[in-house]
Amino acid sequence: MSSKQVQPNGAISTLPEGSPFLREELPLTVREAAVYLGVSTQTVYLWVERKQIPHLRVMGRNIRFLRSDLEPFRATFKNEVGDGKTKET
């Protein structure tokens, strides 16, 4: 038997029971990270290029993100953006 998880794009992934990873522990793709952060994939790629967001390189070109790394980034990002306006310093 397996458990089904609904992904942000509406697709259903199947994880075998007894899987050593929980869905939250699996690395996120660029698309999944963009949905989690509430920005476009282009913005995520820009942040990666500028080294503004914690990320992993898998097999050279593939980019992945750990949710535990994105949580503090997301909190900082949301505080800076606020109501759609960047706070002035």
Biopython code that builds the backbone (N, CA, C, O; Angstrom):
import numpy as np
from Bio.PDB.StructureBuilder import StructureBuilder

atoms = [
    (1, "MET", "N", (0.844, -1.177, 0.000)),
    (1, "MET", "CA", (0.000, 0.000, 0.000)),
    (1, "MET", "C", (0.884, 1.234, 0.000)),
    (1, "MET", "O", (2.021, 1.172, 0.467)),
    (2, "SER", "N", (0.393, 2.344, -0.508)),
    (2, "SER", "CA", (1.198, 3.558, -0.557)),
    (2, "SER", "C", (0.346, 4.752, -0.153)),
    (2, "SER", "O", (-0.882, 4.713, -0.227)),
    (3, "SER", "N", (1.027, 5.821, 0.277)),
    (3, "SER", "CA", (0.309, 7.049, 0.625)),
    (3, "SER", "C", (0.440, 8.018, -0.537)),
    (3, "SER", "O", (1.472, 8.059, -1.207)),
    (4, "LYS", "N", (-0.599, 8.789, -0.771)),
    (4, "LYS", "CA", (-0.586, 9.731, -1.883)),
    (4, "LYS", "C", (-0.508, 11.142, -1.337)),
    (4, "LYS", "O", (-1.166, 11.485, -0.355)),
    (5, "GLN", "N", (0.307, 11.954, -1.989)),
    (5, "GLN", "CA", (0.492, 13.346, -1.611)),
    (5, "GLN", "C", (0.099, 14.218, -2.789)),
    (5, "GLN", "O", (0.454, 13.914, -3.928)),
    (6, "VAL", "N", (-0.627, 15.294, -2.533)),
    (6, "VAL", "CA", (-0.979, 16.228, -3.590)),
    (6, "VAL", "C", (0.124, 17.257, -3.683)),
    (6, "VAL", "O", (0.474, 17.894, -2.689)),
    (7, "GLN", "N", (0.672, 17.423, -4.875)),
    (7, "GLN", "CA", (1.739, 18.378, -5.092)),
    (7, "GLN", "C", (1.148, 19.735, -5.450)),
    (7, "GLN", "O", (-0.025, 19.823, -5.814)),
    (8, "PRO", "N", (1.971, 20.824, -5.347)),
    (8, "PRO", "CA", (1.461, 22.162, -5.648)),
    (8, "PRO", "C", (0.853, 22.299, -7.041)),
    (8, "PRO", "O", (-0.058, 23.104, -7.232)),
    (9, "ASN", "N", (1.337, 21.532, -8.020)),
    (9, "ASN", "CA", (0.806, 21.643, -9.374)),
    (9, "ASN", "C", (-0.439, 20.777, -9.580)),
    (9, "ASN", "O", (-0.945, 20.678, -10.698)),
    (10, "GLY", "N", (-0.932, 20.153, -8.515)),
    (10, "GLY", "CA", (-2.147, 19.360, -8.598)),
    (10, "GLY", "C", (-1.901, 17.891, -8.890)),
    (10, "GLY", "O", (-2.828, 17.083, -8.816)),
    (11, "ALA", "N", (-0.665, 17.531, -9.221)),
    (11, "ALA", "CA", (-0.346, 16.135, -9.498)),
    (11, "ALA", "C", (-0.286, 15.365, -8.179)),
    (11, "ALA", "O", (-0.098, 15.946, -7.111)),
    (12, "ILE", "N", (-0.447, 14.071, -8.277)),
    (12, "ILE", "CA", (-0.388, 13.229, -7.086)),
    (12, "ILE", "C", (0.856, 12.369, -7.174)),
    (12, "ILE", "O", (1.073, 11.664, -8.160)),
    (13, "SER", "N", (1.676, 12.435, -6.124)),
    (13, "SER", "CA", (2.850, 11.573, -6.075)),
    (13, "SER", "C", (2.557, 10.441, -5.106)),
    (13, "SER", "O", (1.807, 10.609, -4.145)),
    (14, "THR", "N", (3.149, 9.304, -5.364)),
    (14, "THR", "CA", (2.929, 8.151, -4.511)),
    (14, "THR", "C", (4.222, 7.830, -3.777)),
    (14, "THR", "O", (5.266, 7.615, -4.393)),
    (15, "LEU", "N", (4.137, 7.801, -2.457)),
    (15, "LEU", "CA", (5.275, 7.423, -1.631)),
    (15, "LEU", "C", (4.980, 6.064, -1.017)),
    (15, "LEU", "O", (3.929, 5.884, -0.401)),
    (16, "PRO", "N", (5.881, 5.111, -1.171)),
    (16, "PRO", "CA", (5.636, 3.803, -0.572)),
    (16, "PRO", "C", (5.616, 3.904, 0.941)),
    (16, "PRO", "O", (6.375, 4.668, 1.537)),
    (17, "GLU", "N", (4.731, 3.118, 1.559)),
    (17, "GLU", "CA", (4.680, 3.102, 3.021)),
    (17, "GLU", "C", (6.014, 2.611, 3.544)),
    (17, "GLU", "O", (6.646, 1.734, 2.956)),
    (18, "GLY", "N", (6.433, 3.189, 4.658)),
    (18, "GLY", "CA", (7.720, 2.824, 5.209)),
    (18, "GLY", "C", (8.867, 3.544, 4.534)),
    (18, "GLY", "O", (10.032, 3.245, 4.799)),
    (19, "SER", "N", (8.550, 4.493, 3.662)),
    (19, "SER", "CA", (9.584, 5.273, 3.002)),
    (19, "SER", "C", (10.379, 6.024, 4.064)),
    (19, "SER", "O", (9.787, 6.575, 4.993)),
    (20, "PRO", "N", (11.715, 6.060, 3.948)),
    (20, "PRO", "CA", (12.513, 6.715, 4.978)),
    (20, "PRO", "C", (12.383, 8.237, 4.972)),
    (20, "PRO", "O", (12.843, 8.893, 5.906)),
    (21, "PHE", "N", (11.767, 8.805, 3.945)),
    (21, "PHE", "CA", (11.633, 10.257, 3.848)),
    (21, "PHE", "C", (10.181, 10.678, 3.959)),
    (21, "PHE", "O", (9.298, 10.051, 3.374)),
    (22, "LEU", "N", (9.940, 11.721, 4.696)),
    (22, "LEU", "CA", (8.637, 12.365, 4.684)),
    (22, "LEU", "C", (8.632, 13.351, 3.534)),
    (22, "LEU", "O", (9.697, 13.771, 3.083)),
    (23, "ARG", "N", (7.472, 13.727, 3.054)),
    (23, "ARG", "CA", (7.376, 14.650, 1.927)),
    (23, "ARG", "C", (8.114, 15.954, 2.221)),
    (23, "ARG", "O", (8.714, 16.534, 1.317)),
    (24, "GLU", "N", (8.079, 16.430, 3.482)),
    (24, "GLU", "CA", (8.714, 17.685, 3.843)),
    (24, "GLU", "C", (10.235, 17.602, 3.765)),
    (24, "GLU", "O", (10.899, 18.628, 3.622)),
    (25, "GLU", "N", (10.795, 16.397, 3.856)),
    (25, "GLU", "CA", (12.240, 16.226, 3.846)),
    (25, "GLU", "C", (12.807, 16.095, 2.442)),
    (25, "GLU", "O", (14.014, 16.248, 2.254)),
    (26, "LEU", "N", (11.979, 15.819, 1.465)),
    (26, "LEU", "CA", (12.462, 15.671, 0.103)),
    (26, "LEU", "C", (12.824, 17.040, -0.456)),
    (26, "LEU", "O", (12.110, 18.011, -0.209)),
    (27, "PRO", "N", (13.929, 17.138, -1.210)),
    (27, "PRO", "CA", (14.295, 18.425, -1.805)),
    (27, "PRO", "C", (13.218, 18.910, -2.782)),
    (27, "PRO", "O", (12.582, 18.117, -3.477)),
    (28, "LEU", "N", (13.036, 20.219, -2.812)),
    (28, "LEU", "CA", (12.045, 20.834, -3.687)),
    (28, "LEU", "C", (12.689, 21.218, -5.014)),
    (28, "LEU", "O", (13.864, 21.580, -5.065)),
    (29, "THR", "N", (11.909, 21.135, -6.081)),
    (29, "THR", "CA", (12.359, 21.616, -7.376)),
    (29, "THR", "C", (12.223, 23.139, -7.403)),
    (29, "THR", "O", (11.691, 23.737, -6.469)),
    (30, "VAL", "N", (12.703, 23.751, -8.467)),
    (30, "VAL", "CA", (12.576, 25.200, -8.613)),
    (30, "VAL", "C", (11.100, 25.598, -8.629)),
    (30, "VAL", "O", (10.718, 26.582, -7.996)),
    (31, "ARG", "N", (10.288, 24.854, -9.333)),
    (31, "ARG", "CA", (8.859, 25.158, -9.410)),
    (31, "ARG", "C", (8.192, 25.056, -8.035)),
    (31, "ARG", "O", (7.415, 25.930, -7.649)),
    (32, "GLU", "N", (8.499, 23.988, -7.306)),
    (32, "GLU", "CA", (7.916, 23.802, -5.977)),
    (32, "GLU", "C", (8.383, 24.893, -5.009)),
    (32, "GLU", "O", (7.598, 25.379, -4.195)),
    (33, "ALA", "N", (9.660, 25.276, -5.099)),
    (33, "ALA", "CA", (10.185, 26.348, -4.248)),
    (33, "ALA", "C", (9.497, 27.672, -4.573)),
    (33, "ALA", "O", (9.184, 28.447, -3.670)),
    (34, "ALA", "N", (9.261, 27.932, -5.854)),
    (34, "ALA", "CA", (8.583, 29.165, -6.262)),
    (34, "ALA", "C", (7.168, 29.218, -5.695)),
    (34, "ALA", "O", (6.732, 30.263, -5.211)),
    (35, "VAL", "N", (6.457, 28.109, -5.750)),
    (35, "VAL", "CA", (5.102, 28.042, -5.189)),
    (35, "VAL", "C", (5.157, 28.258, -3.681)),
    (35, "VAL", "O", (4.355, 29.014, -3.133)),
    (36, "TYR", "N", (6.090, 27.603, -3.013)),
    (36, "TYR", "CA", (6.237, 27.722, -1.561)),
    (36, "TYR", "C", (6.538, 29.163, -1.147)),
    (36, "TYR", "O", (6.033, 29.643, -0.133)),
    (37, "LEU", "N", (7.371, 29.853, -1.945)),
    (37, "LEU", "CA", (7.755, 31.229, -1.622)),
    (37, "LEU", "C", (6.777, 32.267, -2.170)),
    (37, "LEU", "O", (6.823, 33.431, -1.773)),
    (38, "GLY", "N", (5.897, 31.855, -3.074)),
    (38, "GLY", "CA", (4.919, 32.781, -3.648)),
    (38, "GLY", "C", (5.502, 33.721, -4.680)),
    (38, "GLY", "O", (5.066, 34.864, -4.812)),
    (39, "VAL", "N", (6.503, 33.227, -5.418)),
    (39, "VAL", "CA", (7.135, 34.030, -6.468)),
    (39, "VAL", "C", (7.196, 33.206, -7.750)),
    (39, "VAL", "O", (6.824, 32.033, -7.756)),
    (40, "SER", "N", (7.661, 33.818, -8.827)),
    (40, "SER", "CA", (7.780, 33.098, -10.093)),
    (40, "SER", "C", (9.050, 32.257, -10.117)),
    (40, "SER", "O", (9.971, 32.485, -9.332)),
    (41, "THR", "N", (9.092, 31.288, -11.018)),
    (41, "THR", "CA", (10.295, 30.472, -11.167)),
    (41, "THR", "C", (11.465, 31.337, -11.626)),
    (41, "THR", "O", (12.609, 31.081, -11.251)),
    (42, "GLN", "N", (11.186, 32.355, -12.432)),
    (42, "GLN", "CA", (12.244, 33.257, -12.904)),
    (42, "GLN", "C", (12.900, 33.978, -11.732)),
    (42, "GLN", "O", (14.115, 34.181, -11.727)),
    (43, "THR", "N", (12.099, 34.366, -10.736)),
    (43, "THR", "CA", (12.638, 35.025, -9.552)),
    (43, "THR", "C", (13.536, 34.071, -8.777)),
    (43, "THR", "O", (14.600, 34.466, -8.301)),
    (44, "VAL", "N", (13.111, 32.816, -8.648)),
    (44, "VAL", "CA", (13.932, 31.825, -7.943)),
    (44, "VAL", "C", (15.263, 31.637, -8.668)),
    (44, "VAL", "O", (16.312, 31.610, -8.024)),
    (45, "TYR", "N", (15.239, 31.507, -10.001)),
    (45, "TYR", "CA", (16.476, 31.363, -10.764)),
    (45, "TYR", "C", (17.379, 32.586, -10.580)),
    (45, "TYR", "O", (18.596, 32.441, -10.470)),
    (46, "LEU", "N", (16.804, 33.769, -10.546)),
    (46, "LEU", "CA", (17.571, 34.994, -10.343)),
    (46, "LEU", "C", (18.248, 34.987, -8.974)),
    (46, "LEU", "O", (19.425, 35.325, -8.855)),
    (47, "TRP", "N", (17.493, 34.598, -7.939)),
    (47, "TRP", "CA", (18.056, 34.514, -6.592)),
    (47, "TRP", "C", (19.185, 33.494, -6.529)),
    (47, "TRP", "O", (20.188, 33.723, -5.853)),
    (48, "VAL", "N", (19.035, 32.370, -7.226)),
    (48, "VAL", "CA", (20.090, 31.350, -7.262)),
    (48, "VAL", "C", (21.329, 31.935, -7.934)),
    (48, "VAL", "O", (22.442, 31.786, -7.428)),
    (49, "GLU", "N", (21.139, 32.593, -9.062)),
    (49, "GLU", "CA", (22.259, 33.181, -9.797)),
    (49, "GLU", "C", (23.012, 34.199, -8.946)),
    (49, "GLU", "O", (24.239, 34.284, -9.002)),
    (50, "ARG", "N", (22.263, 34.972, -8.157)),
    (50, "ARG", "CA", (22.859, 35.996, -7.294)),
    (50, "ARG", "C", (23.308, 35.442, -5.938)),
    (50, "ARG", "O", (23.832, 36.174, -5.098)),
    (51, "LYS", "N", (23.094, 34.136, -5.740)),
    (51, "LYS", "CA", (23.439, 33.454, -4.481)),
    (51, "LYS", "C", (22.745, 34.094, -3.285)),
    (51, "LYS", "O", (23.341, 34.258, -2.220)),
    (52, "GLN", "N", (21.465, 34.457, -3.476)),
    (52, "GLN", "CA", (20.668, 35.070, -2.421)),
    (52, "GLN", "C", (19.787, 34.071, -1.694)),
    (52, "GLN", "O", (19.175, 34.404, -0.679)),
    (53, "ILE", "N", (19.718, 32.852, -2.205)),
    (53, "ILE", "CA", (18.833, 31.846, -1.631)),
    (53, "ILE", "C", (19.613, 30.539, -1.455)),
    (53, "ILE", "O", (20.355, 30.145, -2.355)),
    (54, "PRO", "N", (19.458, 29.863, -0.314)),
    (54, "PRO", "CA", (20.179, 28.598, -0.124)),
    (54, "PRO", "C", (19.664, 27.528, -1.082)),
    (54, "PRO", "O", (18.455, 27.323, -1.196)),
    (55, "HIS", "N", (20.572, 26.850, -1.764)),
    (55, "HIS", "CA", (20.176, 25.836, -2.742)),
    (55, "HIS", "C", (21.233, 24.757, -2.858)),
    (55, "HIS", "O", (22.351, 24.907, -2.364)),
    (56, "LEU", "N", (20.872, 23.677, -3.510)),
    (56, "LEU", "CA", (21.760, 22.546, -3.760)),
    (56, "LEU", "C", (21.855, 22.331, -5.258)),
    (56, "LEU", "O", (20.875, 22.519, -5.979)),
    (57, "ARG", "N", (23.009, 21.943, -5.723)),
    (57, "ARG", "CA", (23.179, 21.545, -7.125)),
    (57, "ARG", "C", (23.247, 20.022, -7.158)),
    (57, "ARG", "O", (24.057, 19.410, -6.463)),
    (58, "VAL", "N", (22.390, 19.424, -7.972)),
    (58, "VAL", "CA", (22.343, 17.971, -8.088)),
    (58, "VAL", "C", (22.728, 17.600, -9.516)),
    (58, "VAL", "O", (22.134, 18.094, -10.474)),
    (59, "MET", "N", (23.707, 16.742, -9.649)),
    (59, "MET", "CA", (24.172, 16.291, -10.968)),
    (59, "MET", "C", (24.552, 17.477, -11.860)),
    (59, "MET", "O", (24.248, 17.487, -13.053)),
    (60, "GLY", "N", (25.206, 18.457, -11.281)),
    (60, "GLY", "CA", (25.707, 19.575, -12.063)),
    (60, "GLY", "C", (24.752, 20.735, -12.237)),
    (60, "GLY", "O", (24.982, 21.811, -11.685)),
    (61, "ARG", "N", (23.676, 20.539, -13.000)),
    (61, "ARG", "CA", (22.808, 21.654, -13.364)),
    (61, "ARG", "C", (21.481, 21.695, -12.614)),
    (61, "ARG", "O", (20.881, 22.763, -12.491)),
    (62, "ASN", "N", (21.020, 20.576, -12.121)),
    (62, "ASN", "CA", (19.729, 20.541, -11.432)),
    (62, "ASN", "C", (19.812, 21.264, -10.090)),
    (62, "ASN", "O", (20.752, 21.062, -9.322)),
    (63, "ILE", "N", (18.830, 22.096, -9.824)),
    (63, "ILE", "CA", (18.801, 22.885, -8.596)),
    (63, "ILE", "C", (17.702, 22.349, -7.699)),
    (63, "ILE", "O", (16.582, 22.116, -8.154)),
    (64, "ARG", "N", (18.015, 22.153, -6.431)),
    (64, "ARG", "CA", (17.043, 21.686, -5.453)),
    (64, "ARG", "C", (17.156, 22.536, -4.201)),
    (64, "ARG", "O", (18.181, 23.172, -3.954)),
    (65, "PHE", "N", (16.080, 22.539, -3.408)),
    (65, "PHE", "CA", (16.004, 23.337, -2.194)),
    (65, "PHE", "C", (15.487, 22.470, -1.056)),
    (65, "PHE", "O", (14.611, 21.629, -1.255)),
    (66, "LEU", "N", (16.028, 22.676, 0.131)),
    (66, "LEU", "CA", (15.501, 22.013, 1.317)),
    (66, "LEU", "C", (14.511, 22.959, 1.977)),
    (66, "LEU", "O", (14.798, 24.138, 2.181)),
    (67, "ARG", "N", (13.351, 22.431, 2.304)),
    (67, "ARG", "CA", (12.313, 23.259, 2.933)),
    (67, "ARG", "C", (12.840, 23.903, 4.224)),
    (67, "ARG", "O", (12.522, 25.052, 4.529)),
    (68, "SER", "N", (13.650, 23.144, 4.975)),
    (68, "SER", "CA", (14.192, 23.683, 6.227)),
    (68, "SER", "C", (15.117, 24.878, 5.972)),
    (68, "SER", "O", (15.241, 25.751, 6.830)),
    (69, "ASP", "N", (15.766, 24.927, 4.804)),
    (69, "ASP", "CA", (16.595, 26.088, 4.440)),
    (69, "ASP", "C", (15.740, 27.250, 3.952)),
    (69, "ASP", "O", (16.106, 28.412, 4.128)),
    (70, "LEU", "N", (14.607, 26.939, 3.342)),
    (70, "LEU", "CA", (13.757, 27.988, 2.778)),
    (70, "LEU", "C", (12.885, 28.681, 3.822)),
    (70, "LEU", "O", (12.487, 29.829, 3.623)),
    (71, "GLU", "N", (12.582, 28.005, 4.930)),
    (71, "GLU", "CA", (11.705, 28.605, 5.948)),
    (71, "GLU", "C", (12.242, 29.926, 6.490)),
    (71, "GLU", "O", (11.496, 30.905, 6.511)),
    (72, "PRO", "N", (13.521, 30.006, 6.936)),
    (72, "PRO", "CA", (14.022, 31.298, 7.414)),
    (72, "PRO", "C", (14.103, 32.333, 6.284)),
    (72, "PRO", "O", (13.838, 33.515, 6.501)),
    (73, "PHE", "N", (14.469, 31.883, 5.082)),
    (73, "PHE", "CA", (14.522, 32.790, 3.937)),
    (73, "PHE", "C", (13.132, 33.352, 3.644)),
    (73, "PHE", "O", (12.975, 34.545, 3.383)),
    (74, "ARG", "N", (12.138, 32.484, 3.690)),
    (74, "ARG", "CA", (10.754, 32.900, 3.433)),
    (74, "ARG", "C", (10.290, 33.922, 4.469)),
    (74, "ARG", "O", (9.637, 34.905, 4.117)),
    (75, "ALA", "N", (10.617, 33.701, 5.739)),
    (75, "ALA", "CA", (10.226, 34.631, 6.797)),
    (75, "ALA", "C", (10.885, 35.994, 6.582)),
    (75, "ALA", "O", (10.228, 37.026, 6.718)),
    (76, "THR", "N", (12.170, 36.005, 6.248)),
    (76, "THR", "CA", (12.880, 37.255, 5.982)),
    (76, "THR", "C", (12.291, 37.946, 4.759)),
    (76, "THR", "O", (12.070, 39.157, 4.763)),
    (77, "PHE", "N", (12.041, 37.165, 3.715)),
    (77, "PHE", "CA", (11.486, 37.699, 2.477)),
    (77, "PHE", "C", (10.124, 38.326, 2.723)),
    (77, "PHE", "O", (9.856, 39.427, 2.241)),
    (78, "LYS", "N", (9.262, 37.646, 3.462)),
    (78, "LYS", "CA", (7.913, 38.174, 3.736)),
    (78, "LYS", "C", (7.984, 39.445, 4.573)),
    (78, "LYS", "O", (7.198, 40.366, 4.352)),
    (79, "ASN", "N", (8.910, 39.517, 5.533)),
    (79, "ASN", "CA", (9.068, 40.719, 6.350)),
    (79, "ASN", "C", (9.529, 41.903, 5.507)),
    (79, "ASN", "O", (9.064, 43.026, 5.706)),
    (80, "GLU", "N", (10.442, 41.658, 4.564)),
    (80, "GLU", "CA", (10.950, 42.728, 3.730)),
    (80, "GLU", "C", (9.903, 43.241, 2.759)),
    (80, "GLU", "O", (9.815, 44.444, 2.515)),
    (81, "VAL", "N", (9.118, 42.348, 2.212)),
    (81, "VAL", "CA", (8.139, 42.728, 1.208)),
    (81, "VAL", "C", (6.881, 43.329, 1.850)),
    (81, "VAL", "O", (6.329, 44.302, 1.338)),
    (82, "GLY", "N", (6.434, 42.757, 2.956)),
    (82, "GLY", "CA", (5.260, 43.285, 3.654)),
    (82, "GLY", "C", (4.016, 43.256, 2.799)),
    (82, "GLY", "O", (3.583, 42.189, 2.363)),
    (83, "ASP", "N", (3.438, 44.412, 2.555)),
    (83, "ASP", "CA", (2.194, 44.513, 1.791)),
    (83, "ASP", "C", (2.461, 44.786, 0.315)),
    (83, "ASP", "O", (1.721, 45.538, -0.319)),
    (84, "GLY", "N", (3.484, 44.196, -0.221)),
    (84, "GLY", "CA", (3.777, 44.386, -1.638)),
    (84, "GLY", "C", (4.735, 45.535, -1.887)),
    (84, "GLY", "O", (5.046, 45.840, -3.038)),
    (85, "LYS", "N", (5.208, 46.176, -0.829)),
    (85, "LYS", "CA", (6.154, 47.260, -0.974)),
    (85, "LYS", "C", (7.410, 46.933, -0.168)),
    (85, "LYS", "O", (7.328, 46.527, 0.992)),
    (86, "THR", "N", (8.557, 47.112, -0.787)),
    (86, "THR", "CA", (9.805, 46.866, -0.096)),
    (86, "THR", "C", (10.022, 47.962, 0.928)),
    (86, "THR", "O", (9.876, 49.147, 0.628)),
    (87, "LYS", "N", (10.371, 47.556, 2.142)),
    (87, "LYS", "CA", (10.633, 48.532, 3.197)),
    (87, "LYS", "C", (11.916, 49.283, 2.878)),
    (87, "LYS", "O", (12.896, 48.689, 2.430)),
    (88, "GLU", "N", (11.908, 50.585, 3.110)),
    (88, "GLU", "CA", (13.095, 51.381, 2.872)),
    (88, "GLU", "C", (13.954, 51.389, 4.111)),
    (88, "GLU", "O", (13.451, 51.451, 5.233)),
    (89, "THR", "N", (15.277, 51.324, 3.898)),
    (89, "THR", "CA", (16.203, 51.299, 5.024)),
    (89, "THR", "C", (16.982, 52.584, 5.118)),
    (89, "THR", "O", (17.812, 52.738, 6.014)),
]
sb = StructureBuilder()
sb.init_structure("model")
sb.init_model(0)
sb.init_chain("A")
sb.init_seg("    ")
for serial, (resi, resn, name, xyz) in enumerate(atoms, 1):
    if name == "N":
        sb.init_residue(resn, " ", resi, " ")
    sb.init_atom(name, np.array(xyz, "f"), 0.0, 1.0, " ", f" {name:<3s}", serial, name[0])
structure = sb.get_structure()
